[in-house]
Amino acid sequence: MKPGQKKGERWGVWITCPCGKQFYRSQSLAQRGKFCSKVCKYKYPKKTRPALYRAYRSQKDKAAVRGINFLLSFEEWLDIWTRSGFLSERGRLSEAYCMARFGDVGPYSRDNVKIIKTKENCSERIASDKTIERMRLAHTGRKHTEETKIKMRLHGRPHSEETKQKLRDIWERRRAANG
């Protein structure tokens, strides 16, 4: 027990949330967050904030896995998306919009990001020596022989006898052409 603490009373601190509420938190919880609740209106002023915050955390976590610094706070991240006008069109599809870094180098920071279509981001990707080596290591599996490929095609799903004959003819022609 701490001095001045009553029996059964937990030791903690009073914290003032940015929304103005005061609350008592145990010492360990006080270090985790300064908000009065998980859905404090100051932290999430709109109904969509929890979903957007999950998207922000997802992007930040994925950047960390890839070894890229992510220097944007949630408010900055949301401001960039809001100013772009494409917040509702975010996504992974080619026609959707994503947050990209200039030249795919440096951290995700306010002056090093832009909002562009996903297909533009993919076409901008520069294959560095490190990237090429990583891709080479990822794709070093056993190659299938031509016979195995034919068997996989024929046994993968049932074909009609006509289709099977067409496939055999195609592969016979290819074998003859390759010698």
PADOVO-482113 format. One line per field, with one value per residue (C-alpha): residue number from 1; residue in one letter; x, y, z. Coordinates in pm, whole numbers. Example, Ala and Ser with C-alpha at 12.3 -4.5 7.8 and 13.67 -1.06 7.14 Angstrom:
2
resi = c(1,2)
resn = c(a,s)
u = c(1230,1367)
v = c(-450,-106)
w = c(780,714)
//
This chain:
179
resi = c(1,2,3,4,5,6,7,8,9,10,11,12,13,14,15,16,17,18,19,20,21,22,23,24,25,26,27,28,29,30,31,32,33,34,35,36,37,38,39,40,41,42,43,44,45,46,47,48,49,50,51,52,53,54,55,56,57,58,59,60,61,62,63,64,65,66,67,68,69,70,71,72,73,74,75,76,77,78,79,80,81,82,83,84,85,86,87,88,89,90,91,92,93,94,95,96,97,98,99,100,101,102,103,104,105,106,107,108,109,110,111,112,113,114,115,116,117,118,119,120,121,122,123,124,125,126,127,128,129,130,131,132,133,134,135,136,137,138,139,140,141,142,143,144,145,146,147,148,149,150,151,152,153,154,155,156,157,158,159,160,161,162,163,164,165,166,167,168,169,170,171,172,173,174,175,176,177,178,179)
resn = c(m,k,p,g,q,k,k,g,e,r,w,g,v,w,i,t,c,p,c,g,k,q,f,y,r,s,q,s,l,a,q,r,g,k,f,c,s,k,v,c,k,y,k,y,p,k,k,t,r,p,a,l,y,r,a,y,r,s,q,k,d,k,a,a,v,r,g,i,n,f,l,l,s,f,e,e,w,l,d,i,w,t,r,s,g,f,l,s,e,r,g,r,l,s,e,a,y,c,m,a,r,f,g,d,v,g,p,y,s,r,d,n,v,k,i,i,k,t,k,e,n,c,s,e,r,i,a,s,d,k,t,i,e,r,m,r,l,a,h,t,g,r,k,h,t,e,e,t,k,i,k,m,r,l,h,g,r,p,h,s,e,e,t,k,q,k,l,r,d,i,w,e,r,r,r,a,a,n,g)
u = c(0,108,106,-242,-405,-708,-739,-889,-829,-626,-345,-374,-388,-647,-635,-809,-928,-902,-1284,-1283,-1385,-1175,-1133,-931,-702,-464,-98,-48,-361,-271,42,-157,-392,-514,-873,-1174,-1300,-1231,-1506,-1442,-1605,-1278,-1090,-1366,-1587,-1778,-1942,-1694,-1386,-1349,-1346,-1106,-886,-867,-763,-497,-363,-363,-156,80,127,186,446,623,628,786,1043,910,878,526,542,177,-62,-423,-531,-262,-345,-716,-643,-440,-720,-991,-806,-752,-1128,-1083,-1146,-1458,-1270,-986,-913,-698,-860,-680,-932,-932,-703,-409,-151,186,533,725,960,872,1151,1156,900,526,524,314,561,643,300,48,-294,-301,-479,-352,-262,-49,130,205,338,562,724,1097,1253,1570,1840,1711,1354,1465,1664,1367,1138,1392,1411,1033,990,1250,1021,1034,928,666,760,545,403,307,136,-70,-168,-265,-485,-648,-698,-765,-1129,-1327,-1302,-1504,-1328,-1329,-1148,-897,-816,-773,-529,-332,-309,-189,82,192,235,431,659,722,799,1043,1212)
v = c(0,354,625,779,488,327,-48,-197,123,97,341,558,908,1160,1228,1503,1391,1643,1642,1790,1485,1391,1027,810,549,296,380,113,215,584,520,353,635,977,941,889,592,397,589,936,1195,1390,1088,984,1287,1111,772,666,729,376,220,486,442,68,150,389,129,-136,84,178,-185,-305,-32,-148,-507,-383,-183,159,442,576,929,1029,1063,958,1321,1394,1075,1163,1524,1407,1176,1437,1709,1473,1421,1046,921,731,574,417,53,-217,-245,-94,190,268,522,458,655,629,761,968,731,456,581,740,732,790,1157,1460,1588,1246,1103,1147,1000,818,526,184,94,411,316,-31,110,356,78,75,-268,-211,-478,-558,-599,-816,-1039,-1067,-1163,-1417,-1582,-1589,-1765,-2041,-2338,-2662,-2617,-2853,-3068,-3058,-3403,-3288,-2979,-3198,-3430,-3133,-2994,-3328,-3431,-3091,-3100,-3330,-3252,-3392,-3641,-3379,-3126,-3389,-3470,-3099,-3059,-3365,-3233,-2893,-3043,-3282,-2984,-2792,-3088,-3130,-2757,-2757,-3075)
w = c(0,-77,191,221,34,199,223,-94,-287,-606,-660,-972,-1111,-1224,-1598,-1792,-2136,-2423,-2431,-2078,-1870,-1570,-1477,-1242,-1395,-1247,-1302,-1572,-1767,-1742,-1948,-2227,-2317,-2218,-2343,-2119,-2322,-2640,-2817,-2677,-2901,-2905,-3036,-3278,-3354,-3636,-3666,-3935,-3722,-3578,-3928,-4056,-3752,-3825,-4184,-4053,-3807,-4080,-4311,-4028,-3922,-4279,-4329,-4012,-4138,-4463,-4264,-4367,-4115,-4077,-3933,-3978,-3687,-3739,-3770,-4034,-4225,-4225,-4327,-4630,-4741,-4679,-4872,-5166,-5202,-5257,-4902,-5008,-5303,-5103,-5172,-5326,-5669,-5969,-6005,-5632,-5468,-5236,-5042,-5216,-5144,-5399,-5578,-5329,-5101,-4759,-4480,-4494,-4390,-4477,-4740,-4889,-4976,-5254,-5327,-5663,-5826,-5727,-6086,-6113,-5793,-5930,-6258,-6070,-5872,-5937,-5912,-5711,-5683,-5336,-5466,-5756,-5521,-5283,-5572,-5700,-5360,-5330,-5664,-5643,-5645,-5838,-6199,-6339,-6636,-6948,-6864,-6515,-6656,-6891,-6605,-6389,-6664,-6734,-6372,-6216,-6319,-6544,-6915,-7198,-7425,-7702,-7478,-7365,-7728,-7811,-7519,-7625,-7982,-7862,-7644,-7920,-8153,-7890,-7820,-8193,-8233,-7937,-8061)
//
